[in-house]
Amino acid sequence: MSTAREIHVGTPAPDFPKKESITIHFHDFANLTTEKDERVESPIFSAAGFQWSLIIYPGDDSSDLSNESPTDVLVDYEISMISSDGDIHETNSRSEASFRKAAKNGGWGRSNFVKRENILNKDNGILTNGTLTFLVSINPNEEYYCRLKKKQYLLGNHIITYLVNDKETADIAFKVGRKVFHAHRSILKARAPELYELATNFDTDTRMPIENVEPKIFELVLKHVYGQTILPNTWAKHSKQILEAPGKYGFNDLKIEAEA
């Protein structure tokens, strides 16, 4: 079987999932169910950043690739039946195939892919010691993937904004002037790591003092950590003070945004 090679021009996004190929074996094929519409499904596997399963219908000569992810997916795919000598016997492929999220009967495939009698015919050399083998190749759609990641990021921001200064669930507190602000270590660790490190020895009872920052400025910065947008008129009014805060407590992404 030939080996595919890839050449990249430029640098791909660091989190962009690359094309992946998975080999799936259905053992003892001759004794799998032959009832009409009865399916045999592979375990769920990961490929190109999403979850999948391969479904075959031994009695209907069909095969389907099913999306098991909690989101809709757009990919190019190939399902290839591999013969005993390692060559491709038959291929079913589709470009920009849209898969609904974890939907029953929501996969893509082909009816009458390879007839059962042809698979069982030893002269065709398809089975390897009774095992039917497929090679599934999945190539994610970059534009769709980037839109999806942006949507997921915005949704994540939308959720955590409700936790800003939530005293009930907080596990760290900051004393800024006469005001107290409550926060969550897990969020600080992800979005303000330097402040997280500085706050190691403090909690909601032993409040970490914040000096040389006005309460309203710290509140703006904290809300930004929790995903809230600082409005343009607020930038204009407090830009100097906002820019000073990142240098003191490590809000580097805020500094970059302010200087953009």
N, C-alpha and C positions, 0 to 999 in steps of 0.2 A: 504494500500500500504506500502511495506517495506521501511525502511529508510536506505540509504547507509551511511556507516561510512568510514573514511579515517584514516590511520596511517602513519605518516611521520617518516622516519629514517634519521637523519641528519637535517640540516637546509636548506630549499629551498631558492633560490635566492629571494631577497626582492621584485623584480618587476615581478617575474614569475607569470603569471595568473593561477589561480587554476581552476579546473573543476567546471563548473556551470550548473545548471539545471533551465530552464525557463518553466513555465506553460502558455500555450496559449489556449484561448477559442475562438471557432468559434460559435457565437450565431445564433439561428434560422437556423440551418443547413438544415432543410427540404426545406427551401425556397431559398437556394443559387442556383446560376446558374447550370444548368445541361447540358449546351451546350458543345460539344466536344472541348477539348483544352482550354476552358475558365477557368481561374484561379482566385482564391481568395487568396490574399496575406495579411499576418499579417503586422502590423507596424514594422519598423526596430527596433531591440533590440540589446543590448550589452551583450556579454557573452564571457568569457575567453579571453578578450583583443581585440575582433574583433566585427564587425557589421554583423548582420544576419537578415533574414526574413524567415518565414515558409510559403510555398505555398501549397495549396491543389487544386485539380481538382475534384470537387464534381461529375462531370459527367463521369470522367475517373477512379475513385477509386484510385487516386494517391496522393502522397505527396512528397514535395522536401524541402530540407534545402538549402537556397541560401546565398552565401557570398556577403555582401553589402560593404565590406571594400575596401579601395583603394590599397590593396596589395593581392598577392596570400596567401593562408592559407593552412596549413596542420594540421588536427585534427582527433581525434577519435570522433564519434558522435553516438547518439541513438535518434531515434524519436519514442516515445511510445504513443499509443492511450490509454487513460485512461477511464475506464468504470465508471458508476455512483456510484459504491461502492468503488471507489478509487483504484481498482486493475488495473494492466496492461492487456489490452485486446490483443494488438499486438505490436510488436517492430520491427523496421528496424534499423540496426546498421552497421557501417563500421569502420574499423581501418585504420589509416593513409590515410584518404580521402583528396585528393588534390583539393582545390577549387580555381578557377581562380578569379582574382580580379573583383568585381562588374560586372561580365559578364552575359549578358542575356542568359538564359538557361544554366548557368554554375554551377548549383547546383547538389547535390546528393540526391537521394531518391529511391522510389520503385513504379513501376507500380502495379496496382491491390493490393494495400496495404490492404485495407479492402473494400469489395464490398458495394456499397451504400445501397442496400436492407438489408444487414446485420446490417448496422449502424441504419437504420430506424426501424428495427424490435425491438419492445419494449421488447420482450422476451429475447433479448441479453443484455439488460441493459447497452447500450453504451452511449446513450445521457442522459444528466442531464437537465431536463426541456427544452429539445430541443437544448441544447448546446453540441457541440463536443469538447472534451478537449484533448490536446496533452501535453506531457512532453518532452522537448528537452534538452538533456544533451550533453555538448561539453567539451572535454578534449584536451587541446592544446598539441602539440608535442614539448617537451622541447628543443631538439636539433635544430629543425627548428626555433623555436621562438628565441633562442639565436643567431642563424645566421642572422635572420631578424633584430633583434635589433642592431647587430653590423653593418649590412649594412646601416641601417637608421642613425646610429651615424656617420659613415664615410661620408655618403651623406650630413648630416648636416654640418660636418666640411668642406667639399668641398665647400659648398655654402658660409659659412661665411668667408672663407679665402679671398674671393674677397673684403671683406669690410675692410681689414687691412689698417689703416691709410687713409681711404677714407674721405677726408675733406668735401666733398659735403653732405654726410649723417651723419657725426659725430655730437655728441652733448656734447662732452667733449674733452679737449686738455691738454696735459702734456708738460711742458717745462723741457727738460733734457739737461743741458749745453746750447749750442746755438741752439739745434734742438727742433722742435715741433712735437709731435706725436698726431694724432687724433684718437679718439675711440668712442665707443657706450655704453652708460650706461647699456642698457639691456643685452649686452654680458658680460660686466664686472660684473654685478649683478649675472649672472649665473656661470661665470667661474673664477672670481677673486673678491669675495664678500668683502674682506677687503679693496682692492684698491677702490672698488665702494663706500664704506662707507667713506673713506678718501677724496674722490673727490666730496662729496655731495655739497659743497659750491662753486664749480668751474664749468666753462662751456667753450665753445670754445673761448670766449673773455677773460674771467678771467682764465688763464691757471694755472693748478696745478703744482707747482715746484717739481721736483723729484731730490733729492740730494744724493750724494755719490754713484751714479750709472752711469756708462759710457753710453752714448747714444747708442752705438752698442749693449750693454748688455740689456738695456731696450727694444730695438727694437726686440731682440731675444725673450725676455720674452713675449712681447706684441703679437708677431706673434704666440707664443705657445698658448696664451689665445684664439686666433682666429683659433686654430686647426692645425697650421702648425707644422711639425715635425722638431725638432732640430737634425741636422745630427751628426753622431758619431764623425767626425773629429772636428766639432764645439764644442761638449761636451768636447773633449780632450783638445782643445786649451783654452777654457774659463770656464772650470768646476768650478773653485773656485769662480769666479765672478758670475756665474749663480746660484750657490748654496747660495750665500749671498743675492741675490735679493728676494727669497721667504720669508726669515725671516723678511725683512723690509716691504714688501707689501702683504704678505699673499698668495703667489702662492704655496700653500702646495702640490698640485698635481705635480707641477714641481719639487719640492724638492724630493718627493717620487720617481719620475721617474729618477732623477739624481743619487740618491743613490742606485737604483736597479742594 
